[in-house]
């Protein structure tokens, strides 16, 4: 997914090319600690794009 920066960098460093994206292909729920004192967690929801990579083995 597009928000996984280490993975995207790895594929690109191995010579893979981005050939497309699937918009809003994944649903991500992020849990963030709102306040440490109340021990409450705040959730953020977002859709993330999927990246399609290509590499020619020929």
Secondary structure as the mmCIF struct_conf table of DSSP 4:
data_model
#
loop_
_struct_conf.conf_type_id
_struct_conf.id
_struct_conf.beg_label_comp_id
_struct_conf.beg_label_asym_id
_struct_conf.beg_label_seq_id
_struct_conf.end_label_comp_id
_struct_conf.end_label_asym_id
_struct_conf.end_label_seq_id
TURN_TY1_P TURN_TY1_P1 UNK A 2 UNK A 3
HELX_RH_AL_P HELX_RH_AL_P1 UNK A 5 UNK A 13
TURN_TY1_P TURN_TY1_P2 UNK A 14 UNK A 15
STRN STRN1 UNK A 17 UNK A 35
TURN_TY1_P TURN_TY1_P3 UNK A 36 UNK A 39
STRN STRN2 UNK A 40 UNK A 54
#
